[in-house]
Each structure stands twice: as structure tokens, then as C-alpha cells.
Amino acid sequence: MLITKKGQVTIPKHIRDAADIAPGSEMTCSLEGSWIVTTLAGTGVKDDRRTKLKVAAARVRGSFSTKFQQIGADEIMGFIRGEDSAVGR
């Protein structure tokens, strides 16, 4: 592998795929004797994004009035679209 001036290397695609490494994934590097060892840090960026999305969605749901929380998906979509029959208009 070629090392850039900044010390960067490109991990071959087949290895990234096999290790489930996505853009934005974090890795650690350590020196073990004459070996450079890289290890994925945490559970990966995909899980982290899902968790953040779930937390944000729960926060938004919690901010709705009780009446709004009781309505169904079709009514919510109608409300978003500005349809006259949506959410008790």
C-alpha cells in the first residue's frame, strides 16, 4: 500500500466490505512489535446513526400535543401536506 504525505493509506475494498467498514467509521492503531494493528472502535457509524435518529424521533414525538399523538399516519401525512380534512380542520 502507498502511504500519502499525511500518513494515510487506503484499505482495499474487499477488506472494508468483509470488516463492515463504512465511511466515517473510527479505527484505532497500535504498534505490536514491528506490526501496525488497526482495530474498529465501537460498534460502527451505522449503528451510531440509527441510535441518534431514534433518539431524535423520540424527542420529536414527545414534543407533540396529546391530541396530535393520538392520530394515525395518514392523518399526519395529510397535516404535513396541508390537506383540508387532516387533523380535525
Steps between C-alpha positions, in 0.01 A plus 500: 500500500611852428519736796417865424689803632240522776560137599171380351444160341208359304353180639414272205127477429474125553646544850272798578198296386601192699559707815185714447704821498294796375602860432517675835589183693756553772809285541787486743861416414756340727855376459559139604867421445558582134129464413255787462161375619177681413178430686148631450394720789145458636213342313544699182353812350184333364378395844592840641294681235200273563521566873521877449202487262292299749583746779410798279172338390405428861574862592279625216218259588519614861459863396161436332181589685297209639238550226767482229652185654163322467466536121608250236764517229251593224374795702855613576593486131186698414593759762852529356360534148253765614191300398173650624369176657812440710504503882163647580513803271 
